[in-house]
């Protein structure tokens, strides 16, 4: 991802809170994943298998991030999208933990950890935005 080397797109808005403020607003599980870069167990959410229309927003700041029309079954155990609603909604960061080289994806508005992006998705983007289901909330259309 060129964003990791060249810098992230500028977000439309920025939400900043202290760690204590986020902790008071989020459940312990959501806080651990979104603010401490955790990962939920694969296949632990039924969101992977739901493909009804709607938009998925960041659980922390309520910024709309992904359209259900871009969601597909990757077989990975986490919800997968081929692209965000807009280019500047997601931020990218190099992730070199656990002896791997990956690209972390974050909400570009509040910097919540969403998951990772991989270059094995469907056309036209050929990207797989692999997202922790707990970091998203569905807005019904």
C-alpha positions as CSV (number, residue, x, y, z in Angstrom):
1,X,0.0,0.0,0.0
2,X,1.5,3.3,-1.1
3,X,-0.1,5.1,1.8
4,X,2.3,3.5,4.3
5,X,5.3,5.0,2.6
6,X,3.7,8.3,1.3
7,X,1.5,9.2,4.2
8,X,-2.3,8.8,4.7
9,X,-5.0,10.7,3.0
10,X,-6.3,13.7,5.0
11,X,-9.5,12.8,6.9
12,X,-12.7,14.9,6.6
13,X,-12.8,15.2,10.4
14,X,-10.7,14.1,13.3
15,X,-12.0,12.8,16.7
16,X,-9.4,12.9,19.5
17,X,-10.0,11.5,23.0
18,X,-7.7,10.4,25.7
19,X,-7.2,6.7,26.5
20,X,-9.3,7.2,29.6
21,X,-12.1,8.8,27.7
22,X,-12.2,5.9,25.2
23,X,-12.1,3.4,28.0
24,X,-15.1,5.1,29.7
25,X,-17.1,5.0,26.4
26,X,-16.3,1.5,25.1
27,X,-16.9,-2.0,26.5
28,X,-13.7,-3.7,27.6
29,X,-13.7,-6.0,24.5
30,X,-14.2,-3.1,22.1
31,X,-11.5,-1.1,23.8
32,X,-9.0,-4.0,23.7
33,X,-9.5,-4.4,19.9
34,X,-10.0,-0.9,18.7
35,X,-7.7,1.1,21.0
36,X,-5.1,-1.6,22.0
37,X,-4.9,-3.2,18.5
38,X,-6.4,-6.6,19.5
39,X,-7.8,-9.2,17.2
40,X,-11.1,-11.1,17.8
41,X,-11.1,-14.9,17.2
42,X,-11.7,-16.0,13.6
43,X,-15.3,-17.0,13.0
44,X,-16.4,-15.5,16.3
45,X,-19.0,-13.2,14.7
46,X,-22.0,-13.9,12.5
47,X,-21.2,-10.6,10.6
48,X,-19.0,-12.7,8.2
49,X,-22.1,-14.4,6.9
50,X,-24.5,-11.5,6.7
51,X,-24.7,-9.7,3.4
52,X,-27.9,-7.5,3.8
53,X,-27.7,-3.9,2.5
54,X,-26.4,-1.2,4.7
55,X,-23.3,0.7,5.7
56,X,-20.8,-0.3,8.4
57,X,-19.5,2.5,10.6
58,X,-16.7,2.8,13.1
59,X,-17.9,1.6,16.5
60,X,-15.8,4.3,18.3
61,X,-16.6,7.5,16.3
62,X,-19.6,6.5,14.1
63,X,-17.8,7.4,10.9
64,X,-19.3,5.4,8.0
65,X,-16.5,3.3,6.5
66,X,-17.7,0.4,4.3
67,X,-20.8,-0.4,2.2
68,X,-22.2,-3.8,2.4
69,X,-22.2,-4.0,-1.4
70,X,-18.4,-4.2,-1.2
71,X,-18.5,-7.0,1.4
72,X,-17.7,-10.6,0.4
73,X,-17.0,-14.0,1.9
74,X,-13.2,-14.3,2.1
75,X,-13.3,-17.5,4.1
76,X,-10.9,-15.9,6.5
77,X,-13.2,-15.8,9.6
78,X,-13.4,-12.0,9.6
79,X,-15.6,-9.6,7.6
80,X,-14.0,-8.7,4.3
81,X,-14.6,-5.6,2.1
82,X,-13.0,-4.8,-1.3
83,X,-12.8,-1.1,-0.6
84,X,-13.9,1.7,1.8
85,X,-16.7,4.1,1.0
86,X,-14.2,6.8,0.3
87,X,-10.4,6.7,0.0
88,X,-9.8,9.0,2.9
89,X,-11.8,7.1,5.5
90,X,-9.2,4.5,6.2
91,X,-5.6,5.1,7.4
92,X,-2.7,2.7,6.8
93,X,0.2,1.8,8.9
94,X,3.0,-0.8,8.6
95,X,2.6,-3.6,11.1
96,X,5.7,-5.7,11.8
97,X,4.5,-7.5,14.9
98,X,4.6,-11.2,15.5
99,X,7.4,-11.6,12.8
100,X,5.1,-10.6,10.0
101,X,4.9,-7.8,7.5
102,X,1.4,-6.5,7.2
103,X,-0.6,-3.3,6.6
104,X,-2.8,-2.3,9.5
105,X,-6.0,-0.4,8.7
106,X,-7.4,2.2,11.1
107,X,-10.4,4.5,11.1
108,X,-8.9,7.7,9.7
109,X,-11.2,9.8,11.8
110,X,-10.4,8.4,15.3
111,X,-7.5,6.0,14.7
112,X,-9.4,3.0,15.9
113,X,-7.7,-0.3,14.9
114,X,-9.9,-2.0,12.3
115,X,-7.8,-4.9,11.1
116,X,-5.5,-5.4,8.1
117,X,-5.5,-5.1,4.3
118,X,-4.1,-7.8,2.1
119,X,-3.5,-7.9,-1.7
120,X,-5.6,-11.0,-2.3
121,X,-9.1,-9.5,-2.8
122,X,-11.4,-9.5,-5.8
123,X,-11.2,-7.1,-8.8
124,X,-11.2,-4.3,-9.3
125,X,-9.2,-3.3,-6.2
126,X,-7.8,-6.8,-5.6
127,X,-7.6,-5.8,-1.9
128,X,-9.1,-7.6,1.1
129,X,-9.9,-5.2,3.9
130,X,-10.0,-7.8,6.7
131,X,-11.9,-6.2,9.6
132,X,-12.6,-7.1,13.2
133,X,-16.4,-7.3,13.3
134,X,-16.4,-5.8,16.8
135,X,-14.9,-2.6,15.4
136,X,-17.9,-2.0,13.2
137,X,-21.6,-1.2,13.7
138,X,-24.1,-1.7,10.9
139,X,-26.4,1.2,9.9
140,X,-29.4,-0.3,8.2
141,X,-30.4,1.3,4.9
